[in-house]
Amino acid sequence: MSAPVVLRVIEFINKAAGIVLTTEKAYFIEARLSPVLREESLPSIDELLTRAERGDRRLAQRIVDALTTNETFFFRDKAPFDHFRNIIIPELISRRPPGKAIRIWCAACSSGQEPFSLVMILDELKAQLGGRNVEIHASDISEAILNKAKSGTFNQFEVQRGLPTKMLLQYFQKDGDNWKISQDVVRRVNFFKFNLLDDPRSLGTFDVVFCRNVLIYFDRPTRAKIFDKIADRLAPDGFMLLGGAESTFGVTDRFASHPKERMLHLPLARKAAAIPARTA
């Protein structure tokens, strides 16, 4: 693959999805796009790119699907889910009237392990919720990975990463060499395609936003824009959770980090000191 083609791919994926790749990723680009060439019977990445640039939306989506990273697992990093169980849900229950739904957005949800983990935690908290409606909306830019999430099917390696055995037996059934999660769990998540570069106003307002392990693929100006979009969609007393390698520091003034909980962030007007730290 020639250097000019590499640069065109880098420009294309940055414009389409905000993802920053460098010329050092040429091998990665070629390895990810080669299967697309074979499946589409195309002679070169140059031809694939040319067709996408000329308006072939299906091929453009295939490029995005191939070049996005979909690393995830159940209860990833543990701490954000402890925050959700021990801080966020109790706080929202105390602040929201019983008839008002609690709305959660999992941005960049990948193959669904994050929102499915939240469903399992909400089942644990059923008595505290007292019949209160909790909506989980989960988005990703990749159509292929959303289809996998909607299928609720995971291989042995995927269910061994972070998922307690008790939950595996409670929520999953063996399906050949794979495991299939209960359709009741799948139905409780609204999966939809969404590009974080787009305007999220049509999505409504959320009480909690999980935007974890995706911002590391964007440059600082793009991260700042995404933080602005999230801040505009987050309730004034809402919560945002980031990945372990992500921070708002030096990027945005719309959020304040919780003083004791590293991955938990609050709208700037919120008094972080009023939120209790997680107890062990």
Secondary structure by P-SEA (a helix, b strand, c coil): ccaaaaaaaaaaaaaaccccccccaaaaaaaaaaaaaaaaccccaaaaaaaaaacaaaaaaaaaaaaccccccccccaaaaaaaaccaaaaaaacccccbbbbbbbccccccaaaaaaaaaaaaacccccbbbbbbbbbbccaaaaaaaaacccccccccccccaaaaaaccccccccccccaaaaaacbbbbbbccccccccccccbbbbccccccccaaaaaaaaaaaaaaccccbbbbbcccccccccccccccccccccccccccccccccccccc
